[in-house]
């Protein structure tokens, strides 16, 4: 089932400088979800994490996105992609000079609800409550990486 209404376009969820344009949620027999991730240069990004129950594919539509999977870091340009197997620690950043946009596909879908909850927690005022963010991540099947795990260098 799509997370959008006919003619209304994708739902846009803002988390700090990041934008998530949710295109397709799971439902009607389809487990896959997809969204366009917009990452301005130097944005605060989520910490490295894994999702043992979900695979992920990143396909860069515009700009360059730094992406790390299990310690392997690549700068992905327009038209390049990188897959994340279930349980692999991964993260992203944009240390480059222009906005990066990437299509992200998860199977099964993590769900727009995850991003809505993280956005609400980030808007609560003051620095983000790490305990609350970790609780949200875990509820949606995401596991924060252990301290010292490789992350995309800025």
Secondary structure, DSSP 8 states (H G I E B T S, - for coil): --SS-TTT--EEEEETTEEEEEEE-SBTTB-EEEEEEEE-TT------EE-TT-EEEEEEEES-EEEEETTEEEEE-TT-EEEE-TT--EEEE--SSS-EEEEEEEES---HHHHHHHHHHHTTSSS--HHHHHHHHHHTT-EE--TT------
